Amino acid sequence: MRKVIENMFGQTDIRPVLIDIGSAGAPPGIWKHIRRYSTYVGFDPDSKETSEIQGGSFYKTITVKKAIASGKQSD
């Protein structure tokens, strides 16, 4: 499986975007085989700030200090 993934993403310029809502803690383990090729976007209102990081275990990491909710919210 690992060779298939490395061939598919390593020989192309495909960059999956992985969305993590409530991203406090570790990202889902199921992403471990594709994370180095992927852009990780984490949403968590408790994070310190919105940031973008190159490198690490993901190709790119973006953390957004916002909550995701269903329905309308009042101010």
mmCIF file of the N, C-alpha and C atoms, coordinates in Angstrom:
data_MODEL
# 
_entry.id   MODEL 
# 
loop_
_atom_site.group_PDB 
_atom_site.id 
_atom_site.type_symbol 
_atom_site.label_atom_id 
_atom_site.label_alt_id 
_atom_site.label_comp_id 
_atom_site.label_asym_id 
_atom_site.label_entity_id 
_atom_site.label_seq_id 
_atom_site.pdbx_PDB_ins_code 
_atom_site.Cartn_x 
_atom_site.Cartn_y 
_atom_site.Cartn_z 
_atom_site.occupancy 
_atom_site.B_iso_or_equiv 
_atom_site.pdbx_formal_charge 
_atom_site.auth_seq_id 
_atom_site.auth_comp_id 
_atom_site.auth_asym_id 
_atom_site.auth_atom_id 
_atom_site.pdbx_PDB_model_num 
ATOM 1   N N  . MET A 1 1  ? 0.825   -1.197 0.000  1.00 0.00 ? 1  MET A N  1 
ATOM 2   C CA . MET A 1 1  ? 0.000   0.000  0.000  1.00 0.00 ? 1  MET A CA 1 
ATOM 3   C C  . MET A 1 1  ? 0.864   1.255  0.000  1.00 0.00 ? 1  MET A C  1 
ATOM 4   N N  . ARG A 1 2  ? 1.913   1.241  0.812  1.00 0.00 ? 2  ARG A N  1 
ATOM 5   C CA . ARG A 1 2  ? 2.779   2.413  0.919  1.00 0.00 ? 2  ARG A CA 1 
ATOM 6   C C  . ARG A 1 2  ? 3.405   2.767  -0.431 1.00 0.00 ? 2  ARG A C  1 
ATOM 7   N N  . LYS A 1 3  ? 3.845   1.765  -1.193 1.00 0.00 ? 3  LYS A N  1 
ATOM 8   C CA . LYS A 1 3  ? 4.445   2.010  -2.516 1.00 0.00 ? 3  LYS A CA 1 
ATOM 9   C C  . LYS A 1 3  ? 3.444   2.634  -3.477 1.00 0.00 ? 3  LYS A C  1 
ATOM 10  N N  . VAL A 1 4  ? 2.196   2.176  -3.437 1.00 0.00 ? 4  VAL A N  1 
ATOM 11  C CA . VAL A 1 4  ? 1.151   2.727  -4.301 1.00 0.00 ? 4  VAL A CA 1 
ATOM 12  C C  . VAL A 1 4  ? 0.946   4.203  -3.982 1.00 0.00 ? 4  VAL A C  1 
ATOM 13  N N  . ILE A 1 5  ? 0.873   4.525  -2.711 1.00 0.00 ? 5  ILE A N  1 
ATOM 14  C CA . ILE A 1 5  ? 0.684   5.915  -2.281 1.00 0.00 ? 5  ILE A CA 1 
ATOM 15  C C  . ILE A 1 5  ? 1.882   6.765  -2.683 1.00 0.00 ? 5  ILE A C  1 
ATOM 16  N N  . GLU A 1 6  ? 3.091   6.275  -2.435 1.00 0.00 ? 6  GLU A N  1 
ATOM 17  C CA . GLU A 1 6  ? 4.290   7.028  -2.803 1.00 0.00 ? 6  GLU A CA 1 
ATOM 18  C C  . GLU A 1 6  ? 4.356   7.262  -4.304 1.00 0.00 ? 6  GLU A C  1 
ATOM 19  N N  . ASN A 1 7  ? 4.001   6.269  -5.097 1.00 0.00 ? 7  ASN A N  1 
ATOM 20  C CA . ASN A 1 7  ? 3.988   6.445  -6.552 1.00 0.00 ? 7  ASN A CA 1 
ATOM 21  C C  . ASN A 1 7  ? 2.930   7.452  -6.987 1.00 0.00 ? 7  ASN A C  1 
ATOM 22  N N  . MET A 1 8  ? 1.733   7.336  -6.438 1.00 0.00 ? 8  MET A N  1 
ATOM 23  C CA . MET A 1 8  ? 0.635   8.196  -6.841 1.00 0.00 ? 8  MET A CA 1 
ATOM 24  C C  . MET A 1 8  ? 0.895   9.664  -6.502 1.00 0.00 ? 8  MET A C  1 
ATOM 25  N N  . PHE A 1 9  ? 1.304   9.940  -5.271 1.00 0.00 ? 9  PHE A N  1 
ATOM 26  C CA . PHE A 1 9  ? 1.508   11.323 -4.845 1.00 0.00 ? 9  PHE A CA 1 
ATOM 27  C C  . PHE A 1 9  ? 2.928   11.816 -5.123 1.00 0.00 ? 9  PHE A C  1 
ATOM 28  N N  . GLY A 1 10 ? 3.898   10.944 -5.036 1.00 0.00 ? 10 GLY A N  1 
ATOM 29  C CA . GLY A 1 10 ? 5.284   11.340 -5.205 1.00 0.00 ? 10 GLY A CA 1 
ATOM 30  C C  . GLY A 1 10 ? 5.644   11.702 -6.642 1.00 0.00 ? 10 GLY A C  1 
ATOM 31  N N  . GLN A 1 11 ? 4.972   11.102 -7.609 1.00 0.00 ? 11 GLN A N  1 
ATOM 32  C CA . GLN A 1 11 ? 5.282   11.355 -9.011 1.00 0.00 ? 11 GLN A CA 1 
ATOM 33  C C  . GLN A 1 11 ? 4.342   12.361 -9.655 1.00 0.00 ? 11 GLN A C  1 
ATOM 34  N N  . THR A 1 12 ? 3.426   12.889 -8.891 1.00 0.00 ? 12 THR A N  1 
ATOM 35  C CA . THR A 1 12 ? 2.490   13.899 -9.400 1.00 0.00 ? 12 THR A CA 1 
ATOM 36  C C  . THR A 1 12 ? 2.571   15.121 -8.494 1.00 0.00 ? 12 THR A C  1 
ATOM 37  N N  . ASP A 1 13 ? 1.849   16.135 -8.846 1.00 0.00 ? 13 ASP A N  1 
ATOM 38  C CA . ASP A 1 13 ? 1.804   17.335 -8.000 1.00 0.00 ? 13 ASP A CA 1 
ATOM 39  C C  . ASP A 1 13 ? 0.461   17.401 -7.276 1.00 0.00 ? 13 ASP A C  1 
ATOM 40  N N  . ILE A 1 14 ? -0.100  16.256 -6.951 1.00 0.00 ? 14 ILE A N  1 
ATOM 41  C CA . ILE A 1 14 ? -1.375  16.181 -6.241 1.00 0.00 ? 14 ILE A CA 1 
ATOM 42  C C  . ILE A 1 14 ? -1.115  16.415 -4.756 1.00 0.00 ? 14 ILE A C  1 
ATOM 43  N N  . ARG A 1 15 ? -1.843  17.343 -4.164 1.00 0.00 ? 15 ARG A N  1 
ATOM 44  C CA . ARG A 1 15 ? -1.724  17.672 -2.739 1.00 0.00 ? 15 ARG A CA 1 
ATOM 45  C C  . ARG A 1 15 ? -3.112  17.579 -2.104 1.00 0.00 ? 15 ARG A C  1 
ATOM 46  N N  . PRO A 1 16 ? -3.470  16.434 -1.519 1.00 0.00 ? 16 PRO A N  1 
ATOM 47  C CA . PRO A 1 16 ? -4.765  16.326 -0.849 1.00 0.00 ? 16 PRO A CA 1 
ATOM 48  C C  . PRO A 1 16 ? -4.873  17.370 0.269  1.00 0.00 ? 16 PRO A C  1 
ATOM 49  N N  . VAL A 1 17 ? -6.080  17.828 0.527  1.00 0.00 ? 17 VAL A N  1 
ATOM 50  C CA . VAL A 1 17 ? -6.338  18.744 1.632  1.00 0.00 ? 17 VAL A CA 1 
ATOM 51  C C  . VAL A 1 17 ? -7.132  17.964 2.677  1.00 0.00 ? 17 VAL A C  1 
ATOM 52  N N  . LEU A 1 18 ? -6.572  17.870 3.877  1.00 0.00 ? 18 LEU A N  1 
ATOM 53  C CA . LEU A 1 18 ? -7.189  17.136 4.976  1.00 0.00 ? 18 LEU A CA 1 
ATOM 54  C C  . LEU A 1 18 ? -7.731  18.132 5.985  1.00 0.00 ? 18 LEU A C  1 
ATOM 55  N N  . ILE A 1 19 ? -9.028  18.066 6.276  1.00 0.00 ? 19 ILE A N  1 
ATOM 56  C CA . ILE A 1 19 ? -9.705  19.003 7.178  1.00 0.00 ? 19 ILE A CA 1 
ATOM 57  C C  . ILE A 1 19 ? -9.942  18.308 8.517  1.00 0.00 ? 19 ILE A C  1 
ATOM 58  N N  . ASP A 1 20 ? -9.508  18.956 9.591  1.00 0.00 ? 20 ASP A N  1 
ATOM 59  C CA . ASP A 1 20 ? -9.673  18.423 10.945 1.00 0.00 ? 20 ASP A CA 1 
ATOM 60  C C  . ASP A 1 20 ? -10.439 19.444 11.779 1.00 0.00 ? 20 ASP A C  1 
ATOM 61  N N  . ILE A 1 21 ? -11.695 19.148 12.069 1.00 0.00 ? 21 ILE A N  1 
ATOM 62  C CA . ILE A 1 21 ? -12.540 20.055 12.859 1.00 0.00 ? 21 ILE A CA 1 
ATOM 63  C C  . ILE A 1 21 ? -12.423 19.650 14.320 1.00 0.00 ? 21 ILE A C  1 
ATOM 64  N N  . GLY A 1 22 ? -12.017 20.619 15.151 1.00 0.00 ? 22 GLY A N  1 
ATOM 65  C CA . GLY A 1 22 ? -11.728 20.327 16.552 1.00 0.00 ? 22 GLY A CA 1 
ATOM 66  C C  . GLY A 1 22 ? -10.349 19.693 16.630 1.00 0.00 ? 22 GLY A C  1 
ATOM 67  N N  . SER A 1 23 ? -9.367  20.398 16.104 1.00 0.00 ? 23 SER A N  1 
ATOM 68  C CA . SER A 1 23 ? -8.053  19.812 15.862 1.00 0.00 ? 23 SER A CA 1 
ATOM 69  C C  . SER A 1 23 ? -7.112  19.755 17.063 1.00 0.00 ? 23 SER A C  1 
ATOM 70  N N  . ALA A 1 24 ? -7.605  20.055 18.258 1.00 0.00 ? 24 ALA A N  1 
ATOM 71  C CA . ALA A 1 24 ? -6.748  19.916 19.440 1.00 0.00 ? 24 ALA A CA 1 
ATOM 72  C C  . ALA A 1 24 ? -6.334  18.460 19.564 1.00 0.00 ? 24 ALA A C  1 
ATOM 73  N N  . GLY A 1 25 ? -5.085  18.231 19.871 1.00 0.00 ? 25 GLY A N  1 
ATOM 74  C CA . GLY A 1 25 ? -4.591  16.857 19.959 1.00 0.00 ? 25 GLY A CA 1 
ATOM 75  C C  . GLY A 1 25 ? -3.985  16.433 18.638 1.00 0.00 ? 25 GLY A C  1 
ATOM 76  N N  . ALA A 1 26 ? -3.762  15.168 18.489 1.00 0.00 ? 26 ALA A N  1 
ATOM 77  C CA . ALA A 1 26 ? -3.109  14.629 17.295 1.00 0.00 ? 26 ALA A CA 1 
ATOM 78  C C  . ALA A 1 26 ? -4.095  14.485 16.140 1.00 0.00 ? 26 ALA A C  1 
ATOM 79  N N  . PRO A 1 27 ? -3.611  14.629 14.902 1.00 0.00 ? 27 PRO A N  1 
ATOM 80  C CA . PRO A 1 27 ? -4.476  14.384 13.747 1.00 0.00 ? 27 PRO A CA 1 
ATOM 81  C C  . PRO A 1 27 ? -4.850  12.900 13.660 1.00 0.00 ? 27 PRO A C  1 
ATOM 82  N N  . PRO A 1 28 ? -5.920  12.577 12.956 1.00 0.00 ? 28 PRO A N  1 
ATOM 83  C CA . PRO A 1 28 ? -6.335  11.178 12.838 1.00 0.00 ? 28 PRO A CA 1 
ATOM 84  C C  . PRO A 1 28 ? -5.216  10.288 12.295 1.00 0.00 ? 28 PRO A C  1 
ATOM 85  N N  . GLY A 1 29 ? -5.007  9.153  12.918 1.00 0.00 ? 29 GLY A N  1 
ATOM 86  C CA . GLY A 1 29 ? -3.962  8.218  12.526 1.00 0.00 ? 29 GLY A CA 1 
ATOM 87  C C  . GLY A 1 29 ? -4.132  7.658  11.124 1.00 0.00 ? 29 GLY A C  1 
ATOM 88  N N  . ILE A 1 30 ? -5.357  7.624  10.631 1.00 0.00 ? 30 ILE A N  1 
ATOM 89  C CA . ILE A 1 30 ? -5.618  7.064  9.297  1.00 0.00 ? 30 ILE A CA 1 
ATOM 90  C C  . ILE A 1 30 ? -4.918  7.870  8.204  1.00 0.00 ? 30 ILE A C  1 
ATOM 91  N N  . TRP A 1 31 ? -4.538  9.110  8.516  1.00 0.00 ? 31 TRP A N  1 
ATOM 92  C CA . TRP A 1 31 ? -3.869  9.974  7.542  1.00 0.00 ? 31 TRP A CA 1 
ATOM 93  C C  . TRP A 1 31 ? -2.366  9.740  7.451  1.00 0.00 ? 31 TRP A C  1 
ATOM 94  N N  . LYS A 1 32 ? -1.811  8.873  8.271  1.00 0.00 ? 32 LYS A N  1 
ATOM 95  C CA . LYS A 1 32 ? -0.356  8.755  8.391  1.00 0.00 ? 32 LYS A CA 1 
ATOM 96  C C  . LYS A 1 32 ? 0.350   8.433  7.071  1.00 0.00 ? 32 LYS A C  1 
ATOM 97  N N  . HIS A 1 33 ? -0.280  7.679  6.190  1.00 0.00 ? 33 HIS A N  1 
ATOM 98  C CA . HIS A 1 33 ? 0.381   7.290  4.940  1.00 0.00 ? 33 HIS A CA 1 
ATOM 99  C C  . HIS A 1 33 ? 0.380   8.391  3.886  1.00 0.00 ? 33 HIS A C  1 
ATOM 100 N N  . ILE A 1 34 ? -0.516  9.360  3.998  1.00 0.00 ? 34 ILE A N  1 
ATOM 101 C CA . ILE A 1 34 ? -0.566  10.419 2.984  1.00 0.00 ? 34 ILE A CA 1 
ATOM 102 C C  . ILE A 1 34 ? -0.194  11.797 3.538  1.00 0.00 ? 34 ILE A C  1 
ATOM 103 N N  . ARG A 1 35 ? 0.090   11.903 4.814  1.00 0.00 ? 35 ARG A N  1 
ATOM 104 C CA . ARG A 1 35 ? 0.305   13.217 5.417  1.00 0.00 ? 35 ARG A CA 1 
ATOM 105 C C  . ARG A 1 35 ? 1.466   13.987 4.819  1.00 0.00 ? 35 ARG A C  1 
ATOM 106 N N  . ARG A 1 36 ? 2.553   13.350 4.457  1.00 0.00 ? 36 ARG A N  1 
ATOM 107 C CA . ARG A 1 36 ? 3.698   14.088 3.924  1.00 0.00 ? 36 ARG A CA 1 
ATOM 108 C C  . ARG A 1 36 ? 3.423   14.727 2.570  1.00 0.00 ? 36 ARG A C  1 
ATOM 109 N N  . TYR A 1 37 ? 2.367   14.273 1.890  1.00 0.00 ? 37 TYR A N  1 
ATOM 110 C CA . TYR A 1 37 ? 1.971   14.833 0.601  1.00 0.00 ? 37 TYR A CA 1 
ATOM 111 C C  . TYR A 1 37 ? 0.804   15.815 0.732  1.00 0.00 ? 37 TYR A C  1 
ATOM 112 N N  . SER A 1 38 ? 0.251   15.959 1.922  1.00 0.00 ? 38 SER A N  1 
ATOM 113 C CA . SER A 1 38 ? -1.025  16.646 2.124  1.00 0.00 ? 38 SER A CA 1 
ATOM 114 C C  . SER A 1 38 ? -0.897  17.979 2.837  1.00 0.00 ? 38 SER A C  1 
ATOM 115 N N  . THR A 1 39 ? -1.882  18.836 2.538  1.00 0.00 ? 39 THR A N  1 
ATOM 116 C CA . THR A 1 39 ? -2.058  20.073 3.294  1.00 0.00 ? 39 THR A CA 1 
ATOM 117 C C  . THR A 1 39 ? -3.083  19.793 4.382  1.00 0.00 ? 39 THR A C  1 
ATOM 118 N N  . TYR A 1 40 ? -2.691  20.053 5.610  1.00 0.00 ? 40 TYR A N  1 
ATOM 119 C CA . TYR A 1 40 ? -3.550  19.828 6.776  1.00 0.00 ? 40 TYR A CA 1 
ATOM 120 C C  . TYR A 1 40 ? -4.158  21.163 7.184  1.00 0.00 ? 40 TYR A C  1 
ATOM 121 N N  . VAL A 1 41 ? -5.492  21.212 7.297  1.00 0.00 ? 41 VAL A N  1 
ATOM 122 C CA . VAL A 1 41 ? -6.196  22.404 7.770  1.00 0.00 ? 41 VAL A CA 1 
ATOM 123 C C  . VAL A 1 41 ? -6.954  22.002 9.029  1.00 0.00 ? 41 VAL A C  1 
ATOM 124 N N  . GLY A 1 42 ? -6.536  22.582 10.159 1.00 0.00 ? 42 GLY A N  1 
ATOM 125 C CA . GLY A 1 42 ? -7.165  22.280 11.436 1.00 0.00 ? 42 GLY A CA 1 
ATOM 126 C C  . GLY A 1 42 ? -7.964  23.463 11.952 1.00 0.00 ? 42 GLY A C  1 
ATOM 127 N N  . PHE A 1 43 ? -9.179  23.223 12.398 1.00 0.00 ? 43 PHE A N  1 
ATOM 128 C CA . PHE A 1 43 ? -10.039 24.255 12.976 1.00 0.00 ? 43 PHE A CA 1 
ATOM 129 C C  . PHE A 1 43 ? -10.205 23.977 14.463 1.00 0.00 ? 43 PHE A C  1 
ATOM 130 N N  . ASP A 1 44 ? -9.835  24.940 15.290 1.00 0.00 ? 44 ASP A N  1 
ATOM 131 C CA . ASP A 1 44 ? -10.027 24.806 16.731 1.00 0.00 ? 44 ASP A CA 1 
ATOM 132 C C  . ASP A 1 44 ? -10.015 26.189 17.361 1.00 0.00 ? 44 ASP A C  1 
ATOM 133 N N  . PRO A 1 45 ? -11.105 26.602 18.014 1.00 0.00 ? 45 PRO A N  1 
ATOM 134 C CA . PRO A 1 45 ? -11.158 27.945 18.588 1.00 0.00 ? 45 PRO A CA 1 
ATOM 135 C C  . PRO A 1 45 ? -10.195 28.145 19.753 1.00 0.00 ? 45 PRO A C  1 
ATOM 136 N N  . ASP A 1 46 ? -9.659  27.082 20.309 1.00 0.00 ? 46 ASP A N  1 
ATOM 137 C CA . ASP A 1 46 ? -8.744  27.206 21.442 1.00 0.00 ? 46 ASP A CA 1 
ATOM 138 C C  . ASP A 1 46 ? -7.285  27.315 21.024 1.00 0.00 ? 46 ASP A C  1 
ATOM 139 N N  . SER A 1 47 ? -6.998  27.217 19.721 1.00 0.00 ? 47 SER A N  1 
ATOM 140 C CA . SER A 1 47 ? -5.603  27.350 19.298 1.00 0.00 ? 47 SER A CA 1 
ATOM 141 C C  . SER A 1 47 ? -5.152  28.795 19.487 1.00 0.00 ? 47 SER A C  1 
ATOM 142 N N  . LYS A 1 48 ? -3.869  29.027 19.559 1.00 0.00 ? 48 LYS A N  1 
ATOM 143 C CA . LYS A 1 48 ? -3.343  30.347 19.874 1.00 0.00 ? 48 LYS A CA 1 
ATOM 144 C C  . LYS A 1 48 ? -3.561  31.359 18.758 1.00 0.00 ? 48 LYS A C  1 
ATOM 145 N N  . GLU A 1 49 ? -3.429  30.967 17.510 1.00 0.00 ? 49 GLU A N  1 
ATOM 146 C CA . GLU A 1 49 ? -3.581  31.905 16.397 1.00 0.00 ? 49 GLU A CA 1 
ATOM 147 C C  . GLU A 1 49 ? -3.718  31.141 15.095 1.00 0.00 ? 49 GLU A C  1 
ATOM 148 N N  . THR A 1 50 ? -4.129  31.853 14.039 1.00 0.00 ? 50 THR A N  1 
ATOM 149 C CA . THR A 1 50 ? -4.148  31.264 12.719 1.00 0.00 ? 50 THR A CA 1 
ATOM 150 C C  . THR A 1 50 ? -2.716  31.241 12.222 1.00 0.00 ? 50 THR A C  1 
ATOM 151 N N  . SER A 1 51 ? -2.274  30.111 11.731 1.00 0.00 ? 51 SER A N  1 
ATOM 152 C CA . SER A 1 51 ? -0.896  30.028 11.261 1.00 0.00 ? 51 SER A CA 1 
ATOM 153 C C  . SER A 1 51 ? -0.780  29.072 10.095 1.00 0.00 ? 51 SER A C  1 
ATOM 154 N N  . GLU A 1 52 ? 0.295   29.233 9.339  1.00 0.00 ? 52 GLU A N  1 
ATOM 155 C CA . GLU A 1 52 ? 0.609   28.346 8.227  1.00 0.00 ? 52 GLU A CA 1 
ATOM 156 C C  . GLU A 1 52 ? 2.061   27.926 8.392  1.00 0.00 ? 52 GLU A C  1 
ATOM 157 N N  . ILE A 1 53 ? 2.301   26.630 8.353  1.00 0.00 ? 53 ILE A N  1 
ATOM 158 C CA . ILE A 1 53 ? 3.635   26.096 8.598  1.00 0.00 ? 53 ILE A CA 1 
ATOM 159 C C  . ILE A 1 53 ? 4.021   25.182 7.443  1.00 0.00 ? 53 ILE A C  1 
ATOM 160 N N  . GLN A 1 54 ? 5.210   25.366 6.899  1.00 0.00 ? 54 GLN A N  1 
ATOM 161 C CA . GLN A 1 54 ? 5.753   24.459 5.891  1.00 0.00 ? 54 GLN A CA 1 
ATOM 162 C C  . GLN A 1 54 ? 6.540   23.374 6.620  1.00 0.00 ? 54 GLN A C  1 
ATOM 163 N N  . GLY A 1 55 ? 6.531   22.180 6.073  1.00 0.00 ? 55 GLY A N  1 
ATOM 164 C CA . GLY A 1 55 ? 7.318   21.109 6.669  1.00 0.00 ? 55 GLY A CA 1 
ATOM 165 C C  . GLY A 1 55 ? 6.571   20.400 7.772  1.00 0.00 ? 55 GLY A C  1 
ATOM 166 N N  . GLY A 1 56 ? 7.299   19.803 8.689  1.00 0.00 ? 56 GLY A N  1 
ATOM 167 C CA . GLY A 1 56 ? 6.666   18.992 9.725  1.00 0.00 ? 56 GLY A CA 1 
ATOM 168 C C  . GLY A 1 56 ? 6.232   17.671 9.131  1.00 0.00 ? 56 GLY A C  1 
ATOM 169 N N  . SER A 1 57 ? 5.255   17.031 9.744  1.00 0.00 ? 57 SER A N  1 
ATOM 170 C CA . SER A 1 57 ? 4.823   15.735 9.226  1.00 0.00 ? 57 SER A CA 1 
ATOM 171 C C  . SER A 1 57 ? 3.889   15.872 8.029  1.00 0.00 ? 57 SER A C  1 
ATOM 172 N N  . PHE A 1 58 ? 3.338   17.080 7.807  1.00 0.00 ? 58 PHE A N  1 
ATOM 173 C CA . PHE A 1 58 ? 2.495   17.349 6.636  1.00 0.00 ? 58 PHE A CA 1 
ATOM 174 C C  . PHE A 1 58 ? 3.267   18.233 5.654  1.00 0.00 ? 58 PHE A C  1 
ATOM 175 N N  . TYR A 1 59 ? 2.875   18.211 4.395  1.00 0.00 ? 59 TYR A N  1 
ATOM 176 C CA . TYR A 1 59 ? 3.482   19.072 3.379  1.00 0.00 ? 59 TYR A CA 1 
ATOM 177 C C  . TYR A 1 59 ? 3.324   20.538 3.798  1.00 0.00 ? 59 TYR A C  1 
ATOM 178 N N  . LYS A 1 60 ? 2.104   20.874 4.238  1.00 0.00 ? 60 LYS A N  1 
ATOM 179 C CA . LYS A 1 60 ? 1.804   22.214 4.748  1.00 0.00 ? 60 LYS A CA 1 
ATOM 180 C C  . LYS A 1 60 ? 0.747   22.063 5.827  1.00 0.00 ? 60 LYS A C  1 
ATOM 181 N N  . THR A 1 61 ? 0.845   22.882 6.871  1.00 0.00 ? 61 THR A N  1 
ATOM 182 C CA . THR A 1 61 ? -0.130  22.862 7.957  1.00 0.00 ? 61 THR A CA 1 
ATOM 183 C C  . THR A 1 61 ? -0.726  24.249 8.129  1.00 0.00 ? 61 THR A C  1 
ATOM 184 N N  . ILE A 1 62 ? -2.058  24.320 8.154  1.00 0.00 ? 62 ILE A N  1 
ATOM 185 C CA . ILE A 1 62 ? -2.770  25.580 8.393  1.00 0.00 ? 62 ILE A CA 1 
ATOM 186 C C  . ILE A 1 62 ? -3.682  25.356 9.586  1.00 0.00 ? 62 ILE A C  1 
ATOM 187 N N  . THR A 1 63 ? -3.534  26.210 10.596 1.00 0.00 ? 63 THR A N  1 
ATOM 188 C CA . THR A 1 63 ? -4.393  26.133 11.781 1.00 0.00 ? 63 THR A CA 1 
ATOM 189 C C  . THR A 1 63 ? -5.254  27.389 11.831 1.00 0.00 ? 63 THR A C  1 
ATOM 190 N N  . VAL A 1 64 ? -6.556  27.207 11.961 1.00 0.00 ? 64 VAL A N  1 
ATOM 191 C CA . VAL A 1 64 ? -7.509  28.316 11.963 1.00 0.00 ? 64 VAL A CA 1 
ATOM 192 C C  . VAL A 1 64 ? -8.194  28.381 13.316 1.00 0.00 ? 64 VAL A C  1 
ATOM 193 N N  . LYS A 1 65 ? -8.141  29.546 13.953 1.00 0.00 ? 65 LYS A N  1 
ATOM 194 C CA . LYS A 1 65 ? -8.754  29.740 15.275 1.00 0.00 ? 65 LYS A CA 1 
ATOM 195 C C  . LYS A 1 65 ? -10.236 30.107 15.110 1.00 0.00 ? 65 LYS A C  1 
ATOM 196 N N  . LYS A 1 66 ? -10.987 29.175 14.670 1.00 0.00 ? 66 LYS A N  1 
ATOM 197 C CA . LYS A 1 66 ? -12.441 29.336 14.460 1.00 0.00 ? 66 LYS A CA 1 
ATOM 198 C C  . LYS A 1 66 ? -13.123 28.031 14.806 1.00 0.00 ? 66 LYS A C  1 
ATOM 199 N N  . ALA A 1 67 ? -14.360 28.142 15.268 1.00 0.00 ? 67 ALA A N  1 
ATOM 200 C CA . ALA A 1 67 ? -15.182 26.963 15.517 1.00 0.00 ? 67 ALA A CA 1 
ATOM 201 C C  . ALA A 1 67 ? -16.060 26.701 14.299 1.00 0.00 ? 67 ALA A C  1 
ATOM 202 N N  . ILE A 1 68 ? -16.327 25.458 14.027 1.00 0.00 ? 68 ILE A N  1 
ATOM 203 C CA . ILE A 1 68 ? -17.236 25.053 12.964 1.00 0.00 ? 68 ILE A CA 1 
ATOM 204 C C  . ILE A 1 68 ? -18.494 24.533 13.648 1.00 0.00 ? 68 ILE A C  1 
ATOM 205 N N  . ALA A 1 69 ? -19.649 25.081 13.261 1.00 0.00 ? 69 ALA A N  1 
ATOM 206 C CA . ALA A 1 69 ? -20.907 24.667 13.870 1.00 0.00 ? 69 ALA A CA 1 
ATOM 207 C C  . ALA A 1 69 ? -21.985 24.548 12.813 1.00 0.00 ? 69 ALA A C  1 
ATOM 208 N N  . SER A 1 70 ? -22.967 23.723 13.084 1.00 0.00 ? 70 SER A N  1 
ATOM 209 C CA . SER A 1 70 ? -24.095 23.615 12.174 1.00 0.00 ? 70 SER A CA 1 
ATOM 210 C C  . SER A 1 70 ? -25.146 24.647 12.546 1.00 0.00 ? 70 SER A C  1 
ATOM 211 N N  . GLY A 1 71 ? -25.893 25.099 11.575 1.00 0.00 ? 71 GLY A N  1 
ATOM 212 C CA . GLY A 1 71 ? -26.958 26.061 11.825 1.00 0.00 ? 71 GLY A CA 1 
ATOM 213 C C  . GLY A 1 71 ? -26.444 27.465 12.066 1.00 0.00 ? 71 GLY A C  1 
ATOM 214 N N  . LYS A 1 72 ? -27.399 28.364 12.300 1.00 0.00 ? 72 LYS A N  1 
ATOM 215 C CA . LYS A 1 72 ? -27.055 29.772 12.519 1.00 0.00 ? 72 LYS A CA 1 
ATOM 216 C C  . LYS A 1 72 ? -26.713 29.994 13.981 1.00 0.00 ? 72 LYS A C  1 
ATOM 217 N N  . GLN A 1 73 ? -25.800 30.940 14.194 1.00 0.00 ? 73 GLN A N  1 
ATOM 218 C CA . GLN A 1 73 ? -25.453 31.347 15.551 1.00 0.00 ? 73 GLN A CA 1 
ATOM 219 C C  . GLN A 1 73 ? -25.753 32.818 15.684 1.00 0.00 ? 73 GLN A C  1 
ATOM 220 N N  . SER A 1 74 ? -26.196 33.225 16.859 1.00 0.00 ? 74 SER A N  1 
ATOM 221 C CA . SER A 1 74 ? -26.432 34.643 17.092 1.00 0.00 ? 74 SER A CA 1 
ATOM 222 C C  . SER A 1 74 ? -25.156 35.286 17.625 1.00 0.00 ? 74 SER A C  1 
ATOM 223 N N  . ASP A 1 75 ? -24.991 36.577 17.376 1.00 0.00 ? 75 ASP A N  1 
ATOM 224 C CA . ASP A 1 75 ? -23.799 37.296 17.866 1.00 0.00 ? 75 ASP A CA 1 
ATOM 225 C C  . ASP A 1 75 ? -23.899 37.647 19.323 1.00 0.00 ? 75 ASP A C  1 
# 
